[in-house]
Every structure is written in structure tokens, then in C-alpha cells.
Amino acid sequence: MTIPTDWTTALQSQAPVVQDTESIVNSIMSNISDVDEMDQWMRILIYGDTGVGKTTLASGAPRNLFVEADIGNLVALLSPAAKNQGGTFKRFKFKTFSAVEELADMAAQGHLSSFQTFTIDKLTDLSFDNLTEITKREHGVNDLRSLLKPETDDYTENNERIRRLVALFRKAPAHLICICHFRQAKDKGGAIRSISPDFSEKLNGNLSSMFNLVGHMYRETDGQGGAAHYLQVQPTTQITAKCNIDGLPATIINPTWAQLYGAYTAMRATVNAS
């Protein structure tokens, strides 16, 4: 069978461009290097109840863009406590999950260099909003009581989209702070069995690997009208936490961004000098 001329031309135009071996090797070698030094950007996830100081802690980070997923929560940035942290910040108003994804993509490509920190306040609210969008799209309903069980495709899609979003922000040449609500599970007797970010166990595991520090923040009164804020950064049988930053105690009293980043900077200097 003779192939028509026009077919031959079409097939030739679709044939892959063949490079010589040397150019291919050079291209591959250009992507090979020694292990990079530890970079200057810190990534942390802080979770806990309302009013324990999570946003105030984040306010101390430099040139900070707050992604306002928790509408109205950023009023905390106007408090004296936040202003005393010494950070500078702007606000990205939440409209849709897709708009936040576009922001994350721009950040990952290094196009938002005017910011040194990205804070998502709160990532759990962003997850809930996205799950609502997915449910409305798939089932055409607005009633949140119709949300499907966590093992369904709706939850699986939501979890993957949240994971990808965090991965994009993590690639940006900037600090990353994710603030989350908490989930508290109790046994039949009412005793606390576990405290973790308010995500599925699988998503918590995936997210944990992306951060230098995952900490549970809480507040306790002293019985005399005063109170202190605590950040638990080492895991226990009950509390989900993680800390890859040397020099920090298991529980930090009245934590600040300066304290956390100071420990990170000291560790970075040691690692890069070795």
C-alpha cells in the first residue's frame, strides 16, 4: 500500500525532533547539582481553638500577605498585640478557591516577590469552602447537610486540591504559615483521645511532611485575671505535632515569630556550615 503524499508530510511533521546524544546529556547534567544548602524560608502550620493567638503569632512575619479564608478573622491584625509583633502585612480577600489557586501558582513561579510571607488564615475554612463548591457542582445542592461521607470522591478531590495548593505555596521563595481550626476526639467516657488539625487523618499526614513545624496552640488562664499562650511542637499520644527546628522546647510559652525564626536561622547556619 502506497501512503499518499499528504499523509507522509503529516507524519513527518509530527515526528519527534531527534537531538544528538551530547546535547541530551548536557541538558540532563544541567539539572544535576550538589544537595542545596538549607534555604532561608520557614514553613509552619499552627492549629487550635479561636482566640489562642494564632493570627497574632503570624503577624510578626515580614512582608506578609494574609489570604483571608476566615472572613473577618483578620480583625486580630488590628489589635495592639499584633502591632507589637513588628511585622508588616497586607490582605488578600477570599472570593473563590480558584482565585487562591491562581495566587499560589503566581507565588510558586516567583512572580510575587514583593511578599516574603504567605499566610493562609484559615486553611481549614478554605477546605470547607472548596468542599462546598465541589458538592454544589456534583450534586446541585446548597444544603450542607447533604455533604457526603469522608471516604467519597468529593472528599478525596477536596483533599488533593488542598494538598496541591499547599505544595504550590511551599515552592514560593517565601515563608509559609498555615493557620487551622482543631479537631478534638473523645472516648466514650469524655476523655480527650486526640487533638489534631481539622482535616482527615490522611490529609494531616500529607500536609505534615510539607512543614518544618506543626504545632497545637492553646491558652490557659492563671486564675488571677492573666493568661498565657502555649504552642506544643512535639507530639504526644494525644496531640499531633512536629518540629524539625532545633533549639525549641517541646512547649513554647507565649511564642512569637521572632523566636521561631531565630531558632530556624540558628539551625540553618549550623547546617550550611557543616
FENVENQUI-V753229 format. One record per residue. RES is the residue in one small letter. PHI is phi as a letter, one per 30 degrees, with the letter a starting at -180 (NA if undefined). PSI is psi in degrees with one decimal (* if undefined). Layout:
BEGIN
RES;PHI;PSI  RES;PHI;PSI
END
This chain:
BEGIN
m;NA;129.4  t;c;126.0  i;d;128.3  p;e;152.5  t;e;-41.4  d;d;-31.9  w;d;-44.3  t;e;-45.0  t;d;-42.4  a;d;-43.8  l;d;-40.2  q;d;-36.4  s;d;-23.9  q;c;-7.4  a;d;140.5  p;d;147.1  v;d;124.1  v;c;121.2  q;c;152.9  d;d;156.5  t;e;-40.2  e;d;-42.0  s;d;-35.4  i;d;-46.4  v;d;-43.1  n;d;-38.0  s;d;-42.7  i;d;-44.9  m;d;-27.4  s;d;-18.1  n;c;6.9  i;c;129.8  s;a;174.2  d;d;163.9  v;d;129.3  d;d;151.4  e;d;156.1  m;d;126.1  d;d;171.8  q;d;-6.5  w;c;130.0  m;c;140.0  r;b;122.0  i;b;149.8  l;b;123.4  i;c;129.8  y;b;155.2  g;l;-176.2  d;d;168.7  t;d;138.6  g;i;14.8  v;c;-2.4  g;j;16.9  k;d;-48.6  t;d;-37.6  t;d;-42.6  l;e;-46.6  a;d;-27.3  s;d;-14.8  g;d;-9.6  a;d;149.8  p;d;144.4  r;h;64.8  n;c;128.4  l;c;112.1  f;d;121.5  v;d;109.6  e;d;79.7  a;d;-30.7  d;c;93.3  i;e;125.3  g;i;-15.2  n;d;-24.8  l;d;5.6  v;d;-22.7  a;d;-24.3  l;d;-15.6  l;c;-3.1  s;d;154.9  p;e;-36.5  a;d;-41.0  a;d;-42.6  k;d;-31.2  n;d;-14.5  q;d;-23.5  g;i;4.3  g;d;169.9  t;b;141.3  f;a;155.2  k;b;173.9  r;b;135.0  f;c;108.8  k;d;131.9  f;d;130.5  k;b;-55.7  t;b;159.2  f;d;-36.8  s;d;-35.4  a;d;-37.3  v;d;-37.1  e;d;-40.7  e;d;-40.9  l;d;-45.3  a;d;-39.9  d;d;-42.2  m;d;-40.4  a;d;-43.3  a;d;-31.0  q;d;-0.3  g;i;19.2  h;d;-2.4  l;c;50.0  s;d;-8.8  s;d;-12.4  f;c;139.3  q;c;-8.2  t;b;139.9  f;b;125.9  t;c;125.6  i;c;113.7  d;b;94.9  k;b;148.2  l;d;-33.0  t;d;-37.6  d;d;-38.4  l;d;-40.3  s;d;-43.0  f;d;-42.5  d;d;-41.0  n;d;-40.6  l;d;-37.1  t;d;-43.2  e;d;-43.4  i;d;-44.6  t;d;-43.0  k;d;-39.9  r;d;-44.0  e;d;-32.5  h;b;-7.5  g;i;34.2  v;b;154.2  n;c;-11.7  d;d;112.6  l;d;-16.1  r;d;-13.9  s;d;1.8  l;e;139.7  l;d;172.6  k;d;155.7  p;e;-25.5  e;d;1.2  t;d;169.7  d;d;-30.3  d;d;-47.2  y;d;-37.0  t;d;-44.0  e;d;-42.3  n;d;-47.0  n;e;-42.3  e;d;-37.2  r;d;-38.5  i;d;-43.5  r;d;-43.6  r;d;-38.7  l;d;-47.6  v;d;-39.3  a;d;-38.0  l;d;-49.3  f;d;-33.7  r;d;-28.1  k;d;-16.1  a;d;145.8  p;d;71.8  a;a;163.4  h;d;154.1  l;b;127.0  i;b;123.2  c;c;125.2  i;c;135.1  c;b;154.6  h;d;169.8  f;c;158.3  r;c;130.6  q;b;116.8  a;c;138.0  k;b;153.7  d;d;-177.4  k;d;-24.4  g;d;-2.2  g;j;-1.8  a;d;142.9  i;d;123.4  r;c;-38.2  s;a;151.0  i;b;127.8  s;a;167.3  p;e;149.4  d;d;64.7  f;b;174.0  s;d;158.5  e;e;-39.7  k;d;-45.5  l;d;-38.2  n;e;-41.9  g;d;-42.7  n;d;-43.8  l;d;-39.0  s;e;-36.9  s;d;-13.3  m;c;-4.0  f;b;149.2  n;d;-29.9  l;b;133.3  v;b;119.8  g;b;145.8  h;c;123.5  m;c;137.1  y;b;169.1  r;b;139.4  e;b;137.9  t;d;157.1  d;c;4.4  g;i;-1.1  q;b;24.9  g;j;-4.6  g;c;170.0  a;a;156.8  a;b;151.7  h;c;140.7  y;b;143.8  l;b;110.0  q;d;115.8  v;c;-0.4  q;c;137.3  p;d;151.5  t;b;-177.0  t;d;-19.7  q;c;-34.5  i;c;130.2  t;d;122.9  a;a;165.5  k;a;140.8  c;b;114.3  n;c;19.0  i;c;118.9  d;d;155.0  g;i;5.7  l;c;138.0  p;d;163.2  a;d;-36.7  t;b;123.6  i;c;127.2  i;c;130.8  n;h;60.2  p;d;150.8  t;b;160.0  w;e;-42.3  a;e;-39.5  q;d;-47.1  l;d;-47.0  y;d;-29.3  g;d;-43.5  a;d;-38.6  y;d;-43.5  t;d;-41.4  a;d;-41.6  m;d;-41.6  r;d;-42.3  a;d;-39.5  t;d;-45.3  v;d;-46.0  n;d;-21.4  a;d;-19.7  s;d;*
END
